[in-house]
Amino acid sequence: MQLKIKTSKRVELVDITSEVQEEVRKSEIPEGICLISTQHTTAGIIVNENETGLKEDILDLLNKLVPPCAGYKHDRIDNNADSHLRAVLLGASESLPISEGKLKLGTWQRIFFAEMDGPRTRTVNITLLRA
């Protein structure tokens, strides 16, 4: 299964929890694993809390760790090395348990598509495995 996501900023976190949960529900898999992944090299998948201040803190941290235009060699090609490097830190996938037909998430946990080089139309892959 695939989700299409249209991002609106160069760097942003998009909450995709509801869409992923809907795919799990439609699958009718009672127990298993849900793998959420992206094939884009300038994006990531993360799990965290959907609180505005925290989302800003995450993006600020990434900007401090990997600032744009810092003399990266890849910038000679298309000036987006910071996007690739941030994606390396975030990772391209998350695996979550399915229990009783639902994603087993903590109280505040949400699934985010992390855009690092938008705005673009992106694809998120959802792979469901029955236990």
N, CA, C and O atoms as a GROMACS GRO file, in nm:
protein
  524
    1MET      N    1   0.083  -0.117   0.000
    1MET     CA    2   0.000   0.000   0.000
    1MET      C    3   0.088   0.123   0.000
    1MET      O    4   0.200   0.123   0.052
    2GLN      N    5   0.036   0.228  -0.059
    2GLN     CA    6   0.111   0.353  -0.063
    2GLN      C    7   0.022   0.470  -0.026
    2GLN      O    8  -0.096   0.475  -0.060
    3LEU      N    9   0.082   0.566   0.045
    3LEU     CA   10   0.018   0.693   0.073
    3LEU      C   11   0.090   0.799  -0.010
    3LEU      O   12   0.212   0.798  -0.018
    4LYS      N   13   0.014   0.888  -0.069
    4LYS     CA   14   0.072   1.003  -0.138
    4LYS      C   15   0.059   1.122  -0.043
    4LYS      O   16  -0.049   1.148   0.011
    5ILE      N   17   0.168   1.194  -0.024
    5ILE     CA   18   0.170   1.307   0.066
    5ILE      C   19   0.220   1.428  -0.011
    5ILE      O   20   0.325   1.423  -0.075
    6LYS      N   21   0.146   1.536  -0.005
    6LYS     CA   22   0.190   1.661  -0.068
    6LYS      C   23   0.236   1.754   0.044
    6LYS      O   24   0.155   1.801   0.124
    7THR      N   25   0.365   1.780   0.048
    7THR     CA   26   0.418   1.867   0.151
    7THR      C   27   0.412   2.012   0.103
    7THR      O   28   0.405   2.039  -0.017
    8SER      N   29   0.415   2.105   0.199
    8SER     CA   30   0.399   2.246   0.163
    8SER      C   31   0.518   2.334   0.200
    8SER      O   32   0.521   2.452   0.165
    9LYS      N   33   0.616   2.277   0.271
    9LYS     CA   34   0.733   2.354   0.314
    9LYS      C   35   0.860   2.277   0.280
    9LYS      O   36   0.856   2.157   0.252
   10ARG      N   37   0.972   2.346   0.283
   10ARG     CA   38   1.099   2.276   0.259
   10ARG      C   39   1.125   2.173   0.368
   10ARG      O   40   1.166   2.060   0.338
   11VAL      N   41   1.101   2.210   0.493
   11VAL     CA   42   1.124   2.119   0.606
   11VAL      C   43   0.998   2.120   0.692
   11VAL      O   44   0.956   2.225   0.739
   12GLU      N   45   0.938   2.002   0.711
   12GLU     CA   46   0.819   1.994   0.794
   12GLU      C   47   0.793   1.851   0.838
   12GLU      O   48   0.843   1.756   0.778
   13LEU      N   49   0.714   1.839   0.944
   13LEU     CA   50   0.670   1.709   0.993
   13LEU      C   51   0.521   1.697   0.966
   13LEU      O   52   0.442   1.782   1.008
   14VAL      N   53   0.482   1.591   0.895
   14VAL     CA   54   0.343   1.569   0.858
   14VAL      C   55   0.293   1.446   0.932
   14VAL      O   56   0.347   1.336   0.916
   15ASP      N   57   0.190   1.464   1.014
   15ASP     CA   58   0.132   1.354   1.091
   15ASP      C   59   0.050   1.264   0.996
   15ASP      O   60  -0.049   1.308   0.938
   16ILE      N   61   0.094   1.139   0.982
   16ILE     CA   62   0.027   1.044   0.893
   16ILE      C   63  -0.037   0.928   0.970
   16ILE      O   64  -0.075   0.827   0.912
   17THR      N   65  -0.049   0.945   1.102
   17THR     CA   66  -0.099   0.836   1.187
   17THR      C   67  -0.237   0.788   1.144
   17THR      O   68  -0.259   0.668   1.132
   18SER      N   69  -0.329   0.878   1.121
   18SER     CA   70  -0.466   0.839   1.086
   18SER      C   71  -0.471   0.761   0.956
   18SER      O   72  -0.545   0.664   0.944
   19GLU      N   73  -0.392   0.805   0.858
   19GLU     CA   74  -0.391   0.735   0.729
   19GLU      C   75  -0.333   0.594   0.742
   19GLU      O   76  -0.383   0.500   0.681
   20VAL      N   77  -0.226   0.581   0.822
   20VAL     CA   78  -0.166   0.450   0.842
   20VAL      C   79  -0.264   0.360   0.919
   20VAL      O   80  -0.283   0.243   0.883
   21GLN      N   81  -0.325   0.414   1.023
   21GLN     CA   82  -0.421   0.336   1.100
   21GLN      C   83  -0.537   0.289   1.013
   21GLN      O   84  -0.586   0.177   1.031
   22GLU      N   85  -0.582   0.371   0.920
   22GLU     CA   86  -0.691   0.332   0.831
   22GLU      C   87  -0.650   0.214   0.744
   22GLU      O   88  -0.731   0.124   0.721
   23GLU      N   89  -0.526   0.213   0.695
   23GLU     CA   90  -0.479   0.099   0.616
   23GLU      C   91  -0.473  -0.028   0.700
   23GLU      O   92  -0.505  -0.137   0.652
   24VAL      N   93  -0.433  -0.014   0.825
   24VAL     CA   94  -0.431  -0.130   0.916
   24VAL      C   95  -0.574  -0.181   0.937
   24VAL      O   96  -0.598  -0.301   0.932
   25ARG      N   97  -0.667  -0.090   0.960
   25ARG     CA   98  -0.808  -0.129   0.980
   25ARG      C   99  -0.863  -0.202   0.858
   25ARG      O  100  -0.927  -0.307   0.871
   26LYS      N  101  -0.838  -0.148   0.739
   26LYS     CA  102  -0.888  -0.209   0.616
   26LYS      C  103  -0.829  -0.347   0.592
   26LYS      O  104  -0.892  -0.432   0.529
   27SER      N  105  -0.709  -0.370   0.641
   27SER     CA  106  -0.642  -0.499   0.618
   27SER      C  107  -0.707  -0.612   0.697
   27SER      O  108  -0.696  -0.729   0.660
   28GLU      N  109  -0.775  -0.579   0.806
   28GLU     CA  110  -0.837  -0.676   0.895
   28GLU      C  111  -0.736  -0.774   0.956
   28GLU      O  112  -0.771  -0.886   0.993
   29ILE      N  113  -0.611  -0.731   0.966
   29ILE     CA  114  -0.508  -0.811   1.033
   29ILE      C  115  -0.521  -0.788   1.183
   29ILE      O  116  -0.503  -0.675   1.230
   30PRO      N  117  -0.551  -0.893   1.260
   30PRO     CA  118  -0.570  -0.873   1.404
   30PRO      C  119  -0.439  -0.853   1.480
   30PRO      O  120  -0.432  -0.771   1.572
   31GLU      N  121  -0.336  -0.928   1.443
   31GLU     CA  122  -0.206  -0.922   1.513
   31GLU      C  123  -0.096  -0.925   1.407
   31GLU      O  124  -0.102  -1.005   1.314
   32GLY      N  125   0.004  -0.839   1.422
   32GLY     CA  126   0.112  -0.839   1.325
   32GLY      C  127   0.204  -0.720   1.340
   32GLY      O  128   0.218  -0.663   1.448
   33ILE      N  129   0.265  -0.685   1.229
   33ILE     CA  130   0.362  -0.575   1.225
   33ILE      C  131   0.325  -0.483   1.110
   33ILE      O  132   0.287  -0.528   1.002
   34CYS      N  133   0.338  -0.353   1.134
   34CYS     CA  134   0.318  -0.251   1.031
   34CYS      C  135   0.452  -0.183   1.008
   34CYS      O  136   0.510  -0.125   1.100
   35LEU      N  137   0.502  -0.190   0.885
   35LEU     CA  138   0.626  -0.124   0.846
   35LEU      C  139   0.590  -0.002   0.762
   35LEU      O  140   0.526  -0.015   0.658
   36ILE      N  141   0.632   0.115   0.808
   36ILE     CA  142   0.608   0.240   0.736
   36ILE      C  143   0.744   0.287   0.685
   36ILE      O  144   0.837   0.302   0.764
   37SER      N  145   0.755   0.310   0.554
   37SER     CA  146   0.886   0.346   0.500
   37SER      C  147   0.872   0.446   0.386
   37SER      O  148   0.767   0.460   0.324
   38THR      N  149   0.982   0.514   0.360
   38THR     CA  150   0.991   0.604   0.246
   38THR      C  151   1.112   0.566   0.163
   38THR      O  152   1.215   0.525   0.218
   39GLN      N  153   1.101   0.579   0.033
   39GLN     CA  154   1.214   0.550  -0.055
   39GLN      C  155   1.288   0.678  -0.093
   39GLN      O  156   1.382   0.674  -0.172
   40HIS      N  157   1.246   0.790  -0.038
   40HIS     CA  158   1.309   0.919  -0.069
   40HIS      C  159   1.434   0.939   0.017
   40HIS      O  160   1.432   0.911   0.137
   41THR      N  161   1.540   0.987  -0.042
   41THR     CA  162   1.666   1.005   0.030
   41THR      C  163   1.675   1.140   0.102
   41THR      O  164   1.775   1.168   0.168
   42THR      N  165   1.571   1.222   0.090
   42THR     CA  166   1.567   1.350   0.160
   42THR      C  167   1.442   1.358   0.249
   42THR      O  168   1.385   1.466   0.268
   43ALA      N  169   1.402   1.244   0.303
   43ALA     CA  170   1.285   1.239   0.392
   43ALA      C  171   1.305   1.126   0.491
   43ALA      O  172   1.392   1.040   0.473
   44GLY      N  173   1.224   1.126   0.595
   44GLY     CA  174   1.233   1.020   0.696
   44GLY      C  175   1.097   0.988   0.754
   44GLY      O  176   0.998   1.056   0.727
   45ILE      N  177   1.094   0.884   0.834
   45ILE     CA  178   0.975   0.843   0.908
   45ILE      C  179   1.015   0.837   1.055
   45ILE      O  180   1.113   0.771   1.091
   46ILE      N  181   0.940   0.907   1.141
   46ILE     CA  182   0.970   0.906   1.284
   46ILE      C  183   0.841   0.890   1.364
   46ILE      O  184   0.731   0.912   1.314
   47VAL      N  185   0.857   0.850   1.490
   47VAL     CA  186   0.745   0.841   1.584
   47VAL      C  187   0.778   0.934   1.700
   47VAL      O  188   0.884   0.925   1.762
   48ASN      N  189   0.684   1.024   1.728
   48ASN     CA  190   0.700   1.114   1.842
   48ASN      C  191   0.566   1.180   1.873
   48ASN      O  192   0.463   1.142   1.817
   49GLU      N  193   0.568   1.276   1.961
   49GLU     CA  194   0.447   1.344   2.004
   49GLU      C  195   0.411   1.457   1.908
   49GLU      O  196   0.500   1.527   1.859
   50ASN      N  197   0.283   1.474   1.880
   50ASN     CA  198   0.237   1.580   1.791
   50ASN      C  199   0.201   1.704   1.873
   50ASN      O  200   0.084   1.739   1.888
   51GLU      N  201   0.303   1.768   1.925
   51GLU     CA  202   0.286   1.891   2.000
   51GLU      C  203   0.367   1.998   1.927
   51GLU      O  204   0.483   1.976   1.893
   52THR      N  205   0.305   2.111   1.902
   52THR     CA  206   0.365   2.215   1.817
   52THR      C  207   0.505   2.253   1.862
   52THR      O  208   0.597   2.259   1.779
   53GLY      N  209   0.524   2.279   1.990
   53GLY     CA  210   0.655   2.319   2.040
   53GLY      C  211   0.759   2.211   2.019
   53GLY      O  212   0.872   2.240   1.980
   54LEU      N  213   0.721   2.086   2.045
   54LEU     CA  214   0.815   1.975   2.026
   54LEU      C  215   0.852   1.958   1.879
   54LEU      O  216   0.968   1.935   1.847
   55LYS      N  217   0.754   1.969   1.791
   55LYS     CA  218   0.784   1.958   1.647
   55LYS      C  219   0.881   2.067   1.605
   55LYS      O  220   0.974   2.041   1.528
   56GLU      N  221   0.861   2.189   1.654
   56GLU     CA  222   0.956   2.298   1.624
   56GLU      C  223   1.093   2.267   1.682
   56GLU      O  224   1.195   2.293   1.618
   57ASP      N  225   1.097   2.211   1.804
   57ASP     CA  226   1.225   2.174   1.867
   57ASP      C  227   1.299   2.070   1.783
   57ASP      O  228   1.420   2.079   1.766
   58ILE      N  229   1.226   1.971   1.731
   58ILE     CA  230   1.289   1.867   1.648
   58ILE      C  231   1.350   1.930   1.524
   58ILE      O  232   1.464   1.901   1.489
   59LEU      N  233   1.274   2.016   1.458
   59LEU     CA  234   1.326   2.080   1.337
   59LEU      C  235   1.441   2.175   1.368
   59LEU      O  236   1.537   2.183   1.291
   60ASP      N  237   1.434   2.246   1.481
   60ASP     CA  238   1.545   2.333   1.523
   60ASP      C  239   1.671   2.252   1.550
   60ASP      O  240   1.781   2.292   1.512
   61LEU      N  241   1.655   2.137   1.617
   61LEU     CA  242   1.769   2.050   1.646
   61LEU      C  243   1.835   2.003   1.516
   61LEU      O  244   1.957   2.007   1.503
   62LEU      N  245   1.753   1.958   1.422
   62LEU     CA  246   1.809   1.914   1.293
   62LEU      C  247   1.883   2.026   1.223
   62LEU      O  248   1.987   2.004   1.162
   63ASN      N  249   1.830   2.148   1.232
   63ASN     CA  250   1.895   2.263   1.169
   63ASN      C  251   2.029   2.296   1.236
   63ASN      O  252   2.125   2.334   1.170
   64LYS      N  253   2.034   2.280   1.369
   64LYS     CA  254   2.160   2.304   1.440
   64LYS      C  255   2.263   2.196   1.410
   64LYS      O  256   2.381   2.225   1.391
   65LEU      N  257   2.218   2.070   1.405
   65LEU     CA  258   2.309   1.960   1.377
   65LEU      C  259   2.359   1.961   1.234
   65LEU      O  260   2.475   1.930   1.207
   66VAL      N  261   2.269   1.996   1.141
   66VAL     CA  262   2.303   1.995   0.997
   66VAL      C  263   2.252   2.125   0.935
   66VAL      O  264   2.147   2.127   0.872
   67PRO      N  265   2.328   2.232   0.952
   67PRO     CA  266   2.283   2.359   0.896
   67PRO      C  267   2.293   2.360   0.743
   67PRO      O  268   2.378   2.292   0.686
   68PRO      N  269   2.206   2.436   0.678
   68PRO     CA  270   2.214   2.446   0.532
   68PRO      C  271   2.339   2.524   0.491
   68PRO      O  272   2.391   2.605   0.568
   69CYS      N  273   2.384   2.500   0.370
   69CYS     CA  274   2.492   2.577   0.308
   69CYS      C  275   2.618   2.581   0.395
   69CYS      O  276   2.676   2.688   0.415
   70ALA      N  277   2.659   2.466   0.447
   70ALA     CA  278   2.775   2.459   0.535
   70ALA      C  279   2.898   2.403   0.463
   70ALA      O  280   2.989   2.351   0.528
   71GLY      N  281   2.901   2.414   0.331
   71GLY     CA  282   3.016   2.370   0.255
   71GLY      C  283   3.018   2.221   0.224
   71GLY      O  284   3.125   2.164   0.201
   72TYR      N  285   2.901   2.158   0.223
   72TYR     CA  286   2.893   2.015   0.193
   72TYR      C  287   2.928   1.990   0.046
   72TYR      O  288   2.889   2.066  -0.042
   73LYS      N  289   3.002   1.884   0.022
   73LYS     CA  290   3.044   1.850  -0.114
   73LYS      C  291   2.926   1.824  -0.208
   73LYS      O  292   2.931   1.861  -0.325
   74HIS      N  293   2.821   1.762  -0.157
   74HIS     CA  294   2.704   1.731  -0.241
   74HIS      C  295   2.634   1.858  -0.291
   74HIS      O  296   2.564   1.853  -0.392
   75ASP      N  297   2.650   1.969  -0.221
   75ASP     CA  298   2.584   2.093  -0.263
   75ASP      C  299   2.630   2.140  -0.402
   75ASP      O  300   2.562   2.220  -0.465
   76ARG      N  301   2.743   2.091  -0.448
   76ARG     CA  302   2.788   2.127  -0.584
   76ARG      C  303   2.693   2.071  -0.688
   76ARG      O  304   2.687   2.123  -0.800
   77ILE      N  305   2.619   1.967  -0.654
   77ILE     CA  306   2.529   1.902  -0.751
   77ILE      C  307   2.392   1.969  -0.749
   77ILE      O  308   2.347   2.017  -0.853
   78ASP      N  309   2.324   1.973  -0.634
   78ASP     CA  310   2.189   2.030  -0.633
   78ASP      C  311   2.155   2.106  -0.505
   78ASP      O  312   2.038   2.129  -0.477
   79ASN      N  313   2.254   2.144  -0.428
   79ASN     CA  314   2.237   2.233  -0.314
   79ASN      C  315   2.137   2.182  -0.210
   79ASN      O  316   2.062   2.262  -0.153
   80ASN      N  317   2.133   2.052  -0.186
   80ASN     CA  318   2.043   1.998  -0.083
   80ASN      C  319   2.109   1.893   0.006
   80ASN      O  320   2.043   1.803   0.057
   81ALA      N  321   2.239   1.905   0.022
   81ALA     CA  322   2.311   1.808   0.106
   81ALA      C  323   2.255   1.804   0.247
   81ALA      O  324   2.248   1.697   0.308
   82ASP      N  325   2.216   1.919   0.301
   82ASP     CA  326   2.160   1.920   0.436
   82ASP      C  327   2.036   1.831   0.446
   82ASP      O  328   2.014   1.766   0.548
   83SER      N  329   1.956   1.828   0.342
   83SER     CA  330   1.836   1.744   0.341
   83SER      C  331   1.871   1.596   0.348
   83SER      O  332   1.810   1.520   0.423
   84HIS      N  333   1.971   1.554   0.270
   84HIS     CA  334   2.015   1.415   0.271
   84HIS      C  335   2.074   1.378   0.408
   84HIS      O  336   2.044   1.271   0.461
   85LEU      N  337   2.155   1.466   0.464
   85LEU     CA  338   2.220   1.437   0.592
   85LEU      C  339   2.119   1.431   0.706
   85LEU      O  340   2.132   1.347   0.796
   86ARG      N  341   2.020   1.517   0.704
   86ARG     CA  342   1.914   1.512   0.806
   86ARG      C  343   1.836   1.381   0.796
   86ARG      O  344   1.801   1.320   0.897
   87ALA      N  345   1.809   1.339   0.672
   87ALA     CA  346   1.736   1.213   0.652
   87ALA      C  347   1.816   1.094   0.706
   87ALA      O  348   1.757   0.998   0.757
   88VAL      N  349   1.948   1.100   0.695
   88VAL     CA  350   2.032   0.993   0.751
   88VAL      C  351   2.011   0.984   0.902
   88VAL      O  352   2.002   0.874   0.956
   89LEU      N  353   2.001   1.098   0.968
   89LEU     CA  354   1.982   1.099   1.114
   89LEU      C  355   1.845   1.046   1.153
   89LEU      O  356   1.830   0.983   1.257
   90LEU      N  357   1.744   1.072   1.071
   90LEU     CA  358   1.606   1.034   1.105
   90LEU      C  359   1.575   0.888   1.076
   90LEU      O  360   1.505   0.822   1.153
   91GLY      N  361   1.627   0.837   0.966
   91GLY     CA  362   1.596   0.701   0.925
   91GLY      C  363   1.476   0.698   0.831
   91GLY      O  364   1.393   0.789   0.832
   92ALA      N  365   1.470   0.595   0.750
   92ALA     CA  366   1.370   0.586   0.643
   92ALA      C  367   1.248   0.502   0.680
   92ALA      O  368   1.157   0.491   0.598
   93SER      N  369   1.245   0.443   0.801
   93SER     CA  370   1.131   0.356   0.832
   93SER      C  371   1.109   0.344   0.983
   93SER      O  372   1.196   0.376   1.065
   94GLU      N  373   0.989   0.297   1.015
   94GLU     CA  374   0.952   0.261   1.152
   94GLU      C  375   0.869   0.134   1.145
   94GLU      O  376   0.789   0.115   1.053
   95SER      N  377   0.887   0.046   1.242
   95SER     CA  378   0.807  -0.076   1.254
   95SER      C  379   0.724  -0.066   1.382
   95SER      O  380   0.776  -0.036   1.489
   96LEU      N  381   0.595  -0.093   1.368
   96LEU     CA  382   0.505  -0.083   1.482
   96LEU      C  383   0.420  -0.208   1.493
   96LEU      O  384   0.381  -0.265   1.391
   97PRO      N  385   0.390  -0.252   1.615
   97PRO     CA  386   0.305  -0.369   1.630
   97PRO      C  387   0.158  -0.338   1.599
   97PRO      O  388   0.111  -0.226   1.618
   98ILE      N  389   0.090  -0.441   1.552
   98ILE     CA  390  -0.055  -0.437   1.535
   98ILE      C  391  -0.112  -0.531   1.640
   98ILE      O  392  -0.072  -0.646   1.649
   99SER      N  393  -0.205  -0.481   1.719
   99SER     CA  394  -0.268  -0.561   1.822
   99SER      C  395  -0.418  -0.533   1.821
   99SER      O  396  -0.461  -0.417   1.822
  100GLU      N  397  -0.497  -0.640   1.819
  100GLU     CA  398  -0.642  -0.627   1.815
  100GLU      C  399  -0.688  -0.539   1.698
  100GLU      O  400  -0.784  -0.462   1.710
  101GLY      N  401  -0.617  -0.552   1.585
  101GLY     CA  402  -0.655  -0.480   1.463
  101GLY      C  403  -0.618  -0.334   1.459
  101GLY      O  404  -0.662  -0.262   1.369
  102LYS      N  405  -0.537  -0.287   1.556
  102LYS     CA  406  -0.499  -0.146   1.561
  102LYS      C  407  -0.350  -0.132   1.583
  102LYS      O  408  -0.285  -0.221   1.638
  103LEU      N  409  -0.296  -0.018   1.539
  103LEU     CA  410  -0.156   0.011   1.571
  103LEU      C  411  -0.141   0.022   1.722
  103LEU      O  412  -0.223   0.085   1.789
  104LYS      N  413  -0.037  -0.038   1.773
  104LYS     CA  414  -0.010  -0.033   1.917
  104LYS      C  415   0.085   0.085   1.941
  104LYS      O  416   0.207   0.070   1.935
  105LEU      N  417   0.025   0.201   1.967
  105LEU     CA  418   0.102   0.323   1.991
  105LEU      C  419   0.085   0.366   2.136
  105LEU      O  420  -0.018   0.340   2.198
  106GLY      N  421   0.187   0.434   2.189
  106GLY     CA  422   0.175   0.491   2.322
  106GLY      C  423   0.077   0.606   2.321
  106GLY      O  424   0.036   0.653   2.214
  107THR      N  425   0.039   0.651   2.438
  107THR     CA  426  -0.062   0.755   2.453
  107THR      C  427  -0.038   0.876   2.364
  107THR      O  428  -0.131   0.926   2.302
  108TRP      N  429   0.086   0.922   2.356
  108TRP     CA  430   0.116   1.045   2.281
  108TRP      C  431   0.186   1.018   2.149
  108TRP      O  432   0.217   1.112   2.077
  109GLN      N  433   0.211   0.894   2.117
  109GLN     CA  434   0.286   0.863   1.995
  109GLN      C  435   0.204   0.886   1.869
  109GLN      O  436   0.087   0.849   1.861
  110ARG      N  437   0.270   0.947   1.771
  110ARG     CA  438   0.214   0.969   1.638
  110ARG      C  439   0.322   0.935   1.537
  110ARG      O  440   0.441   0.937   1.568
  111ILE      N  441   0.280   0.905   1.416
  111ILE     CA  442   0.373   0.873   1.307
  111ILE      C  443   0.386   0.996   1.218
  111ILE      O  444   0.286   1.056   1.178
  112PHE      N  445   0.510   1.034   1.189
  112PHE     CA  446   0.535   1.152   1.107
  112PHE      C  447   0.614   1.117   0.982
  112PHE      O  448   0.708   1.038   0.986
  113PHE      N  449   0.574   1.177   0.871
  113PHE     CA  450   0.657   1.184   0.753
  113PHE      C  451   0.739   1.311   0.771
  113PHE      O  452   0.684   1.420   0.788
  114ALA      N  453   0.871   1.298   0.768
  114ALA     CA  454   0.961   1.411   0.790
  114ALA      C  455   1.016   1.458   0.655
  114ALA      O  456   1.105   1.396   0.598
  115GLU      N  457   0.962   1.568   0.608
  115GLU     CA  458   1.006   1.628   0.481
  115GLU      C  459   1.129   1.714   0.507
  115GLU      O  460   1.127   1.800   0.595
  116MET      N  461   1.236   1.691   0.432
  116MET     CA  462   1.358   1.766   0.450
  116MET      C  463   1.397   1.846   0.324
  116MET      O  464   1.495   1.920   0.326
  117ASP      N  465   1.321   1.830   0.215
  117ASP     CA  466   1.357   1.898   0.090
  117ASP      C  467   1.234   1.926   0.004
  117ASP      O  468   1.232   1.896  -0.116
  118GLY      N  469   1.133   1.983   0.065
  118GLY     CA  470   1.008   2.010  -0.008
  118GLY      C  471   1.003   2.151  -0.060
  118GLY      O  472   1.104   2.221  -0.065
  119PRO      N  473   0.885   2.192  -0.100
  119PRO     CA  474   0.764   2.111  -0.106
  119PRO      C  475   0.766   2.015  -0.224
  119PRO      O  476   0.818   2.047  -0.331
  120ARG      N  477   0.709   1.898  -0.202
  120ARG     CA  478   0.706   1.793  -0.305
  120ARG      C  479   0.585   1.703  -0.281
  120ARG      O  480   0.518   1.710  -0.178
  121THR      N  481   0.558   1.619  -0.379
  121THR     CA  482   0.464   1.510  -0.361
  121THR      C  483   0.547   1.387  -0.332
  121THR      O  484   0.636   1.351  -0.409
  122ARG      N  485   0.518   1.321  -0.220
  122ARG     CA  486   0.599   1.209  -0.171
  122ARG      C  487   0.515   1.082  -0.159
  122ARG      O  488   0.392   1.087  -0.158
  123THR      N  489   0.584   0.971  -0.151
  123THR     CA  490   0.519   0.841  -0.136
  123THR      C  491   0.569   0.775  -0.008
  123THR      O  492   0.689   0.770   0.019
  124VAL      N  493   0.474   0.723   0.070
  124VAL     CA  494   0.505   0.646   0.189
  124VAL      C  495   0.452   0.504   0.165
  124VAL      O  496   0.336   0.487   0.128
  125ASN      N  497   0.537   0.406   0.186
  125ASN     CA  498   0.497   0.265   0.170
  125ASN      C  499   0.454   0.209   0.305
  125ASN      O  500   0.517   0.236   0.408
  126ILE      N  501   0.346   0.132   0.303
  126ILE     CA  502   0.297   0.064   0.423
  126ILE      C  503   0.294  -0.085   0.392
  126ILE      O  504   0.224  -0.130   0.301
  127THR      N  505   0.372  -0.161   0.469
  127THR     CA  506   0.376  -0.306   0.452
  127THR      C  507   0.323  -0.368   0.580
  127THR      O  508   0.371  -0.338   0.689
  128LEU      N  509   0.222  -0.455   0.566
  128LEU     CA  510   0.159  -0.517   0.682
  128LEU      C  511   0.189  -0.667   0.681
  128LEU      O  512   0.173  -0.735   0.580
  129LEU      N  513   0.233  -0.716   0.795
  129LEU     CA  514   0.266  -0.857   0.811
  129LEU      C  515   0.178  -0.918   0.918
  129LEU      O  516   0.168  -0.865   1.029
  130ARG      N  517   0.113  -1.027   0.885
  130ARG     CA  518   0.026  -1.097   0.981
  130ARG      C  519   0.112  -1.184   1.072
  130ARG      O  520   0.202  -1.254   1.026
  131ALA      N  521   0.082  -1.181   1.201
  131ALA     CA  522   0.157  -1.264   1.296
  131ALA      C  523   0.108  -1.408   1.290
  131ALA      O  524   0.158  -1.493   1.362
   0.00000   0.00000   0.00000
